Amino acid sequence: MAQKKRLELARSLAARPYLLLLDEVLAGLNPSEIAAMINIILQIRERGITILMIEHVMQAVMNVSDSILVLDYGRVIAHGLPQEVVNNPQVIEAYLGDPKMAEKLLATNL
């Protein structure tokens, strides 16, 4: 699965985009594959390509994002820096469920 996702990413990059939309690119990957894909995403960012990432793997989102916008049932509930968003009570309630999980996400680097 990881190889297929890397191929899809390579095909997208062949068009030399300024903006890259990644929709659940980490879905179905194991932890080591996620870490490898995050490194690839960071390398893409370093090349100056803007990335719009839709993702449910919160640790990945926290590690690659400059700014996060959180939706809950189509409604914006938070927007800001990763540290601000992960500590937002509405985000914790909607996605994390446990305030201690927010602390773990900020402390964890993949």
C-alpha positions in Angstrom: 0.0 0.0 0.0 2.8 2.4 0.9 4.4 1.9 -2.5 1.2 2.7 -4.3 0.8 5.9 -2.3 4.3 7.0 -3.1 3.6 6.4 -6.7 0.4 8.5 -6.5 2.4 11.3 -4.9 5.1 11.1 -7.5 2.5 11.3 -10.3 1.1 14.4 -8.7 4.5 16.0 -8.3 5.3 15.3 -12.0 2.9 18.2 -12.9 5.1 20.6 -10.8 2.3 21.9 -8.7 2.3 25.0 -6.5 -0.4 23.4 -4.3 -0.7 19.8 -3.5 -3.9 18.4 -2.0 -3.4 15.2 0.1 -6.6 13.5 1.1 -6.0 10.8 3.7 -2.6 9.9 2.2 -1.7 8.1 5.4 -4.8 5.9 5.6 -4.0 2.2 5.8 -0.3 2.7 6.5 1.5 1.1 9.4 3.5 3.3 11.8 6.9 2.9 10.0 5.2 3.7 6.6 3.5 6.7 8.2 6.9 8.0 9.4 8.4 7.5 6.0 5.5 9.3 4.3 5.7 12.2 6.7 9.4 12.6 5.8 8.5 12.7 2.1 5.8 15.3 2.8 8.3 17.4 4.8 10.7 17.2 1.8 7.9 18.4 -0.5 7.2 21.3 1.8 10.9 22.3 1.8 10.7 22.5 -2.0 8.2 25.4 -1.6 5.1 23.4 -2.5 2.1 24.4 -0.4 0.3 21.3 1.0 -3.4 21.1 1.9 -3.7 17.9 3.9 -6.9 16.2 5.0 -5.9 13.7 7.5 -7.1 11.9 10.6 -3.7 10.8 11.8 -3.3 13.6 14.4 0.3 13.0 15.2 1.2 13.5 11.5 -0.9 16.6 11.2 0.8 18.1 14.3 4.3 17.3 12.9 3.9 18.7 9.4 1.5 21.7 9.8 2.2 25.4 10.1 -1.5 26.1 10.4 -4.5 23.8 11.2 -8.2 24.2 10.4 -10.5 21.8 12.2 -13.9 20.9 11.0 -16.6 19.1 13.0 -19.6 18.1 10.9 -18.7 20.7 8.3 -18.4 23.5 10.9 -15.0 25.2 11.7 -14.3 24.7 15.3 -10.7 25.8 15.5 -8.0 27.4 13.4 -4.4 28.3 14.3 -1.0 26.9 15.2 -0.8 23.2 16.0 -0.2 24.0 19.7 -3.3 26.2 19.9 -5.5 23.8 18.0 -4.5 20.7 20.0 -5.3 22.5 23.2 -8.7 23.8 22.0 -11.5 22.2 24.2 -13.8 21.8 21.2 -11.1 19.9 19.3 -10.3 17.7 22.2 -14.0 16.9 22.7 -14.7 16.2 19.0 -11.5 14.3 18.0 -9.3 13.4 20.9 -11.8 12.8 23.7 -9.1 13.0 26.3 -7.2 16.1 27.4 -4.1 14.0 28.1 -4.1 12.8 24.5 -3.5 16.5 23.4 -0.4 16.6 25.6 0.9 13.3 24.1 0.3 14.6 20.5 2.4 17.7 21.2 5.2 15.7 22.8 5.3 13.0 20.1 7.5 13.4 17.1 7.3 10.8 14.4 
